[in-house]
Amino acid sequence: MLSSSTSGRTSGRTLFTNTQKMRWIAYLEGGPKRVNHAAVNVGHKIYSFGGYCTGENCKDYASMDVHVLNTTTFRWTPHPVSDLPYFENDDILPYKRYGHTAIVYGDKVYIWGGRNDRASCSTLFCFDTVWHCWTAPKTTGSVPPARDGHTACKWKNYMIVFGGYEEETDAFGRSVYCLNLDTKHWTYINITGEEPSLRDFHTTVCIGDRMYLFGGRGTLPSSWYITPQERYCNQLWYLDLNNFVWRRVPVSGDIPPGRRSHSAFVYKEKMYIFGGYNSVQEQHFNDMYQFDPETSVWKKLNPPGKRPCERRRQACVTVGDRVFLFGGTSPEPSRSSHDQDVDDKLMDHSDMYVLDFNPSLKTLCMIAVRKYKLDESVLPHILKMDIMNMFTPNKITVNRPNNSAG
């Protein structure tokens, strides 16, 4: 009887878990208003580096701003390191930029590439999340030419850099560089066989020993020397990181349209993409797709809850079972995303959305308390604090006088 009873209780718990669905659980305004920034998680905190905001002066060499999100309380904090004077510390401080990348190795964040409105950068910078300071480690080997709009993935003790818009050649790239994060030695990877097309503002993610590539902006070869015409490819590729051979993946299912400036993240060995922009179609997106490497099938997802509006150049960071999406830019609400010259009428975002792949009963109950306006006064203090954090906007000021265009 004991065995039978225990089995019944276990079965009930399993049934409940299997019926849980991902959903958007929170929407908060008032975070850092950033576009084309880079963000990573270290433990339960998310660090957001740089980016721009319309109206800021992106030509001055001010030090890069850093914002930190406590994903337990949903509270943003400006990091004081961004207040250091750049010109007195330009040997260790990265200047404010956009289109750069960030990866985590141990308790350190490595920033590479990106640009301001004057030039792009090829210096490696390191942010120590324990000592809260910047360094610029010396590197050796074949340092990649300066660029922005590239991607960087961590694989084992390496950072893999692909593509982007190269300052030196004034062209899109598809070169692959590998940085040993222990020795700080760069290696140019000589690719043999078929390769993806030239592109920037694509996404790459590592799943096992493969780096998956989707989207990005390129140009049609026949139009390069006349009037470049943008091209958006929706083919999926992966780079075998054991032998550095590219493979094109034959996919099926709900194949997403080509796009750039979208987000990609990994959850339980599956790749997800969100949002982005296609200038040929003159369309911004706020759709979400899942790719399963085991079956090579794309699936379009529609999680319930208040979801982000159409946007590009946002950040998406996974922490546990949750994804934190923040920032980016969109067409103004009064204009259609299909209008011509949509780039001239964009609005930047200071919002944050939280997608929970496995919402707990507590989370669902907190949502219900606010949705149905139930009496919160009878709740325990700690639960009231959790609800307040989940629904109270942040208050972050990012437009500092020394960075503002006035």
Secondary structure, DSSP 8 states (H G I E B T S, - for coil): -HHHHHHHHHHHHHHHHHH---EEEEEE--S---BS-EEEEETTEEEEE--B-TTB--SS--B--EEEEETTTTEEEE-GGGGS-STTSTTT--B--BS-EEEEETTEEEEE--B-SS-B----EEEETTTTEEE----EE-----EES-EEEEETTEEEEEEEEETTTTEEEEEEEEEETTTTEEEEE---S-----BBS-EEEEETTEEEEE--EEE-GGGTTSS--EEE---EEEEETTTTEEEEE--EES-----BS-EEEEETTEEEEEEEEETTTTEEEEEEEEEETTTTEEEEE--SS----SBBS-EEEEETTEEEEE--EEE-TTS-TTSTTGGGSEEE---EEEEESS--HHHHHHHHHHHTT---TTS-HHHHHHHHHHHS--------TTTB--
